[in-house]
Amino acid sequence: LDFANDAFQFYINHQNNDQAGERARDPKHVYANTCNPAICPILALGIYWLMFPPNHPTSGGRLFPGSNQYERFKKLFSQRLLRDSEVLEALENNALHVGDLGTHSIRKGSATYTASGTTFGP
């Protein structure tokens, strides 16, 4: 993790298009969203660090402690979020069902929308 000029930088060791980790030296950049603090990644990370300091004994020196973050997210998503009455009501109001949503659709759908302005393929 690093800061360079006005960007937060982080490095990813393994990517789908670089399984050998040969391009891990190329940082990814994250910028603050000063127009909408509710979705600002820098503010979110700051709040997370206030609640779970990186030097906390339970972190083990990791930003997000734990051995399987995907399973942790999947459990929270399906057992908490999709059972919340307000979420269920919002789904119903939009003619959606719990079975229509999954962890993969969150990751891929949002990334596709961010990159292209739509969730439809090329």
N, CA, C and O of each residue as an XYZ file, in Angstrom:
488
protein
N       0.845     -1.177      0.000
C       0.000      0.000      0.000
C       0.883      1.230      0.000
O       1.933      1.263      0.642
N       0.445      2.232     -0.723
C       1.246      3.445     -0.815
C       0.351      4.589     -1.286
O      -0.729      4.361     -1.830
N       0.802      5.797     -1.074
C       0.138      6.970     -1.618
C       1.090      7.643     -2.601
O       2.275      7.810     -2.315
N       0.570      8.022     -3.743
C       1.369      8.732     -4.743
C       0.533      9.885     -5.267
O      -0.531      9.687     -5.852
N       1.031     11.085     -5.047
C       0.297     12.297     -5.418
C      -1.101     12.264     -4.798
O      -1.226     12.284     -3.574
N      -2.137     12.216     -5.606
C      -3.496     12.224     -5.059
C      -4.162     10.849     -5.135
O      -5.385     10.753     -5.035
N      -3.384      9.794     -5.309
C      -3.946      8.449     -5.460
C      -3.427      7.506     -4.382
O      -2.286      7.610     -3.931
N      -4.273      6.610     -3.995
C      -3.916      5.503     -3.113
C      -3.523      4.354     -4.029
O      -4.273      4.010     -4.943
N      -2.364      3.758     -3.799
C      -1.879      2.680     -4.653
C      -1.869      1.361     -3.893
O      -1.566      1.313     -2.701
N      -2.206      0.300     -4.606
C      -2.051     -1.028     -4.024
C      -1.625     -1.988     -5.128
O      -1.837     -1.732     -6.313
N      -1.033     -3.072     -4.722
C      -0.490     -4.040     -5.658
C      -1.243     -5.361     -5.527
O      -1.562     -5.798     -4.422
N      -1.519     -5.988     -6.661
C      -2.181     -7.281     -6.691
C      -1.176     -8.294     -7.224
O      -0.653     -8.132     -8.327
N      -0.909     -9.331     -6.448
C       0.084    -10.318     -6.858
C      -0.430    -11.263     -7.936
O       0.290    -11.570     -8.885
N      -1.669    -11.725     -7.797
C      -2.212    -12.684     -8.760
C      -3.452    -12.110     -9.412
O      -4.399    -11.718     -8.731
N      -3.443    -12.062    -10.733
C      -4.577    -11.583    -11.497
C      -4.925    -12.644    -12.535
O      -4.084    -13.473    -12.882
N      -6.150    -12.621    -13.028
C      -6.558    -13.600    -14.030
C      -5.690    -13.543    -15.279
O      -5.411    -14.576    -15.887
N      -5.265    -12.356    -15.662
C      -4.453    -12.239    -16.871
C      -2.955    -12.241    -16.579
O      -2.151    -11.973    -17.471
N      -2.576    -12.540    -15.339
C      -1.160    -12.595    -14.960
C      -0.994    -13.575    -13.806
O      -0.644    -13.176    -12.695
N      -1.240    -14.845    -14.064
C      -1.201    -15.861    -13.017
C       0.188    -16.026    -12.407
O       0.309    -16.417    -11.246
N       1.225    -15.737    -13.169
C       2.587    -15.911    -12.663
C       3.010    -14.768    -11.746
O       4.028    -14.870    -11.063
N       2.244    -13.687    -11.725
C       2.578    -12.553    -10.863
C       3.717    -11.713    -11.400
O       4.425    -11.061    -10.633
N       3.901    -11.722    -12.710
C       5.006    -10.979    -13.313
C       4.756     -9.475    -13.348
O       5.704     -8.696    -13.440
N       3.489     -9.054    -13.274
C       3.172     -7.622    -13.324
C       2.728     -7.084    -11.970
O       2.058     -6.053    -11.915
N       3.076     -7.743    -10.895
C       2.661     -7.304     -9.560
C       3.286     -5.963     -9.195
O       2.835     -5.299     -8.262
N       4.299     -5.573     -9.914
C       4.974     -4.307     -9.616
C       4.185     -3.098    -10.117
O       4.477     -1.964     -9.737
N       3.168     -3.341    -10.982
C       2.346     -2.263    -11.508
C       1.204     -1.985    -10.537
O       0.329     -2.833    -10.362
N       1.195     -0.813     -9.902
C       0.157     -0.544     -8.902
C      -1.192     -0.217     -9.528
O      -1.270      0.291    -10.646
N      -2.236     -0.516     -8.793
C      -3.588     -0.085     -9.126
C      -3.813      1.213     -8.358
O      -3.313      1.365     -7.243
N      -4.549      2.137     -8.933
C      -4.768      3.443     -8.298
C      -6.224      3.605     -7.893
O      -7.136      3.228     -8.629
N      -6.425      4.169     -6.716
C      -7.755      4.465     -6.200
C      -7.766      5.942     -5.830
O      -6.857      6.436     -5.162
N      -8.804      6.635     -6.273
C      -8.911      8.070     -6.012
C     -10.097      8.368     -5.111
O     -11.085      7.633     -5.111
N     -10.000      9.437     -4.349
C     -11.084      9.858     -3.475
C     -12.251     10.395     -4.296
O     -12.060     10.941     -5.383
N     -13.445     10.237     -3.771
C     -14.640     10.808     -4.396
C     -15.104     11.943     -3.491
O     -15.868     11.725     -2.550
N     -14.643     13.140     -3.779
C     -14.969     14.291     -2.929
C     -16.380     14.799     -3.165
O     -16.912     15.547     -2.345
N     -16.990     14.406     -4.269
C     -18.355     14.845     -4.563
C     -19.404     14.019     -3.830
O     -20.499     14.510     -3.554
N     -19.082     12.778     -3.515
C     -20.033     11.903     -2.853
C     -19.298     11.071     -1.794
O     -18.873      9.952     -2.082
N     -19.145     11.599     -0.579
C     -18.416     10.882      0.463
C     -19.003      9.507      0.805
O     -18.291      8.646      1.321
N     -20.281      9.297      0.524
C     -20.911      8.019      0.846
C     -20.311      6.861      0.060
O     -20.401      5.711      0.490
N     -19.698      7.151     -1.091
C     -19.085      6.092     -1.882
C     -17.581      6.301     -2.073
O     -16.986      5.722     -2.982
N     -16.975      7.114     -1.235
C     -15.546      7.401     -1.333
C     -14.727      6.236     -0.766
O     -14.855      5.924      0.418
N     -13.894      5.590     -1.577
C     -13.117      4.458     -1.085
C     -12.051      4.856     -0.061
O     -11.731      4.070      0.831
N     -11.505      6.054     -0.179
C     -10.485      6.507      0.773
C     -11.121      6.749      2.142
O     -10.555      6.362      3.164
N     -12.285      7.381      2.168
C     -13.005      7.594      3.423
C     -13.401      6.250      4.044
O     -13.274      6.061      5.254
N     -13.880      5.322      3.215
C     -14.275      4.001      3.715
C     -13.089      3.280      4.343
O     -13.229      2.659      5.397
N     -11.924      3.355      3.707
C     -10.733      2.712      4.262
C     -10.328      3.377      5.577
O      -9.927      2.692      6.518
N     -10.430      4.704      5.648
C     -10.112      5.418      6.893
C     -11.023      5.002      8.035
O     -10.558      4.792      9.156
N     -12.308      4.882      7.763
C     -13.260      4.441      8.795
C     -12.960      3.007      9.213
O     -13.010      2.672     10.397
N     -12.645      2.161      8.227
C     -12.291      0.770      8.538
C     -11.075      0.724      9.447
O     -11.060     -0.026     10.423
N     -10.036      1.533      9.135
C      -8.835      1.552      9.961
C      -9.098      2.106     11.355
O      -8.429      1.708     12.309
N     -10.058      3.016     11.491
C     -10.419      3.495     12.829
C     -11.042      2.376     13.664
O     -10.811      2.283     14.870
N     -11.831      1.533     13.007
C     -12.496      0.447     13.714
C     -11.595     -0.771     13.900
O     -11.668     -1.453     14.922
N     -10.748     -1.040     12.911
C      -9.856     -2.200     12.943
C      -8.447     -1.751     12.570
O      -8.037     -1.910     11.421
N      -7.694     -1.189     13.530
C      -6.352     -0.672     13.225
C      -5.442     -1.752     12.650
O      -5.492     -2.902     13.086
N      -4.605     -1.387     11.665
C      -3.708     -2.366     11.052
C      -2.746     -3.015     12.033
O      -2.279     -4.129     11.796
N      -2.442     -2.330     13.137
C      -1.509     -2.894     14.124
C      -2.228     -3.635     15.251
O      -1.607     -3.981     16.256
N      -3.522     -3.879     15.094
C      -4.288     -4.599     16.118
C      -3.797     -6.044     16.194
O      -3.515     -6.656     15.164
N      -3.692     -6.594     17.410
C      -3.154     -7.962     17.558
C      -3.910     -9.029     16.768
O      -3.313    -10.030     16.369
N      -5.202     -8.840     16.535
C      -5.972     -9.868     15.828
C      -5.809     -9.787     14.308
O      -6.252    -10.688     13.596
N      -5.176     -8.714     13.797
C      -5.063     -8.564     12.347
C      -3.982     -9.454     11.748
O      -4.039     -9.794     10.566
N      -3.009     -9.829     12.551
C      -1.920    -10.652     12.027
C      -1.115     -9.928     10.958
O      -0.491    -10.567     10.110
N      -1.126     -8.598     10.993
C      -0.386     -7.823     10.016
C      -1.071     -7.717      8.659
O      -0.473     -7.230      7.700
N      -2.311     -8.166      8.572
C      -3.038     -8.139      7.304
C      -4.086     -7.031      7.315
O      -4.647     -6.703      8.360
N      -4.340     -6.466      6.154
C      -5.358     -5.430      6.037
C      -6.736     -6.003      6.344
O      -7.502     -5.408      7.102
N      -7.053     -7.155      5.761
C      -8.310     -7.846      6.022
C      -7.979     -9.231      6.563
O      -7.741    -10.154      5.784
N      -7.959     -9.393      7.888
C      -7.565    -10.674      8.459
C      -8.543    -11.792      8.094
O      -9.714    -11.553      7.800
N      -8.033    -12.992      8.122
C      -8.837    -14.164      7.794
C      -8.197    -14.926      6.661
O      -7.344    -14.403      5.944
N      -8.610    -16.157      6.506
C      -7.981    -16.990      5.497
C      -8.817    -17.139      4.227
O      -8.279    -17.481      3.174
N     -10.131    -16.885      4.311
C     -10.971    -17.066      3.134
C     -12.021    -15.956      3.078
O     -13.145    -16.126      3.550
N     -11.643    -14.831      2.502
C     -12.522    -13.664      2.467
C     -13.769    -13.911      1.617
O     -14.833    -13.370      1.917
N     -13.652    -14.716      0.569
C     -14.813    -14.985     -0.277
C     -15.898    -15.700      0.522
O     -17.068    -15.325      0.447
N     -15.526    -16.715      1.279
C     -16.516    -17.456      2.078
C     -17.117    -16.562      3.159
O     -18.309    -16.656      3.452
N     -16.300    -15.701      3.746
C     -16.785    -14.767      4.768
C     -17.823    -13.825      4.170
O     -18.888    -13.621      4.752
N     -17.511    -13.248      3.002
C     -18.446    -12.345      2.335
C     -19.724    -13.080      1.935
O     -20.825    -12.561      2.116
N     -19.575    -14.279      1.397
C     -20.728    -15.065      0.963
C     -21.668    -15.346      2.134
O     -22.888    -15.272      1.990
N     -21.094    -15.666      3.284
C     -21.891    -15.952      4.481
C     -22.634    -14.689      4.942
O     -23.830    -14.744      5.226
N     -21.935    -13.566      5.017
C     -22.573    -12.311      5.432
C     -23.639    -11.879      4.437
O     -24.699    -11.392      4.832
N     -23.368    -12.054      3.161
C     -24.304    -11.667      2.111
C     -25.590    -12.478      2.197
O     -26.686    -11.917      2.184
N     -25.456    -13.791      2.286
C     -26.644    -14.653      2.247
C     -27.358    -14.758      3.590
O     -28.583    -14.877      3.622
N     -26.622    -14.717      4.697
C     -27.262    -14.928      5.993
C     -27.674    -13.647      6.700
O     -28.514    -13.682      7.599
N     -27.103    -12.527      6.313
C     -27.494    -11.257      6.946
C     -28.255    -10.352      5.988
O     -29.407     -9.991      6.227
N     -27.581     -9.995      4.895
C     -28.158     -9.008      3.988
C     -29.447     -9.505      3.344
O     -30.451     -8.794      3.336
N     -29.423    -10.703      2.814
C     -30.593    -11.202      2.091
C     -31.716    -11.680      3.008
O     -32.733    -12.179      2.524
N     -31.553    -11.539      4.295
C     -32.618    -11.859      5.253
C     -33.144    -10.611      5.954
O     -34.060    -10.692      6.773
N     -32.566     -9.465      5.632
C     -32.990     -8.202      6.221
C     -34.344     -7.803      5.629
O     -34.535     -7.869      4.415
N     -35.277     -7.391      6.482
C     -36.631     -7.080      6.025
C     -36.662     -5.915      5.036
O     -37.433     -5.947      4.077
N     -35.840     -4.893      5.252
C     -35.814     -3.754      4.332
C     -35.256     -4.155      2.967
O     -35.728     -3.684      1.932
N     -34.253     -5.022      2.974
C     -33.681     -5.493      1.710
C     -34.701     -6.341      0.968
O     -34.873     -6.197     -0.242
N     -35.376     -7.225      1.692
C     -36.400     -8.069      1.070
C     -37.527     -7.230      0.481
O     -38.037     -7.535     -0.597
N     -37.914     -6.174      1.191
C     -38.960     -5.274      0.691
C     -38.496     -4.554     -0.576
O     -39.259     -4.424     -1.533
N     -37.242     -4.085     -0.582
C     -36.705     -3.401     -1.760
C     -36.630     -4.345     -2.957
O     -36.918     -3.946     -4.086
N     -36.247     -5.584     -2.711
C     -36.211     -6.565     -3.797
C     -37.610     -6.784     -4.363
O     -37.803     -6.803     -5.578
N     -38.580     -6.949     -3.471
C     -39.964     -7.182     -3.890
C     -40.495     -5.995     -4.698
O     -41.178     -6.181     -5.704
N     -40.178     -4.779     -4.254
C     -40.631     -3.571     -4.954
C     -40.044     -3.462     -6.359
O     -40.600     -2.781     -7.221
N     -38.920     -4.136     -6.585
C     -38.269     -4.093     -7.891
C     -38.430     -5.405     -8.660
O     -37.692     -5.682     -9.606
N     -39.407     -6.202     -8.236
C     -39.720     -7.487     -8.897
C     -38.519     -8.422     -8.952
O     -38.332     -9.144     -9.931
N     -37.704     -8.408     -7.896
C     -36.552     -9.304     -7.792
C     -36.781    -10.308     -6.673
O     -37.612    -10.099     -5.790
N     -36.032    -11.398     -6.726
C     -36.111    -12.429     -5.697
C     -34.712    -12.682     -5.144
O     -33.715    -12.390     -5.804
N     -34.646    -13.218     -3.951
C     -33.362    -13.496     -3.312
C     -32.490    -14.356     -4.222
O     -31.280    -14.143     -4.299
N     -33.088    -15.320     -4.905
C     -32.336    -16.198     -5.794
C     -31.748    -15.507     -7.012
O     -30.893    -16.071     -7.694
N     -32.203    -14.277     -7.295
C     -31.680    -13.530     -8.437
C     -30.303    -12.926     -8.156
O     -29.596    -12.530     -9.082
N     -29.931    -12.857     -6.895
C     -28.683    -12.202     -6.510
C     -27.667    -13.208     -6.006
O     -28.018    -14.206     -5.376
N     -26.411    -12.933     -6.291
C     -25.327    -13.769     -5.800
C     -24.070    -12.949     -5.650
O     -24.006    -11.811     -6.116
N     -23.082    -13.509     -5.012
C     -21.837    -12.781     -4.775
C     -21.120    -12.465     -6.082
O     -20.496    -11.411     -6.203
N     -21.199    -13.352     -7.048
C     -20.511    -13.111     -8.323
C     -21.155    -11.954     -9.080
O     -20.458    -11.159     -9.711
N     -22.476    -11.858     -9.019
C     -23.153    -10.777     -9.733
C     -22.792     -9.418     -9.156
O     -22.768     -8.428     -9.887
N     -22.513     -9.351     -7.875
C     -22.110     -8.084     -7.267
C     -20.747     -7.662     -7.801
O     -20.565     -6.515     -8.208
N     -19.801     -8.578     -7.802
C     -18.448     -8.245     -8.253
C     -18.404     -7.949     -9.741
O     -17.870     -6.920    -10.155
N     -18.954     -8.830    -10.536
C     -18.879     -8.666    -11.981
C     -19.803     -7.566    -12.485
O     -19.413     -6.788    -13.356
N     -21.003     -7.489    -11.962
C     -21.946     -6.472    -12.412
C     -21.464     -5.068    -12.152
O     -21.545     -4.210    -13.031
N     -20.962     -4.820    -10.958
C     -20.504     -3.475    -10.630
C     -19.246     -3.116    -11.404
O     -19.090     -1.974    -11.836
N     -18.354     -4.070    -11.582
C     -17.129     -3.798    -12.340
C     -17.453     -3.508    -13.798
O     -16.877     -2.599    -14.395
N     -18.367     -4.271    -14.372
C     -18.758     -4.054    -15.764
C     -19.426     -2.694    -15.922
O     -19.136     -1.963    -16.870
N     -20.323     -2.351    -14.994
C     -21.007     -1.063    -15.069
C     -20.015      0.094    -14.944
O     -20.104      1.078    -15.678
N     -19.076     -0.030    -14.015
C     -18.080      1.028    -13.815
C     -17.218      1.214    -15.049
O     -16.911      2.341    -15.438
N     -16.830      0.112    -15.660
C     -15.933      0.190    -16.813
C     -16.630      0.668    -18.086
O     -16.008      1.321    -18.924
N     -17.921      0.347    -18.236
C     -18.557      0.632    -19.510
C     -19.861      1.413    -19.433
O     -20.406      1.794    -20.468
N     -20.372      1.659    -18.238
C     -21.612      2.396    -18.103
C     -22.859      1.541    -18.292
O     -23.972      2.065    -18.325
N     -22.677      0.228    -18.415
C     -23.810     -0.685    -18.582
C     -23.403     -2.063    -18.074
O     -22.214     -2.364    -17.973
N     -24.370     -2.886    -17.761
C     -24.071     -4.257    -17.336
C     -24.206     -5.236    -18.503
O     -23.956     -6.431    -18.342
N     -24.604     -4.731    -19.688
C     -24.686     -5.580    -20.880
C     -23.303     -5.761    -21.479
O     -22.465     -4.864    -21.393
N     -23.066     -6.887    -22.071
C     -21.779     -7.180    -22.688
C     -21.539     -6.340    -23.931
O     -22.428     -5.614    -24.376
N     -20.334     -6.438    -24.494
C     -20.010     -5.661    -25.687
C     -20.866     -6.116    -26.817
O     -20.757     -5.590    -27.925
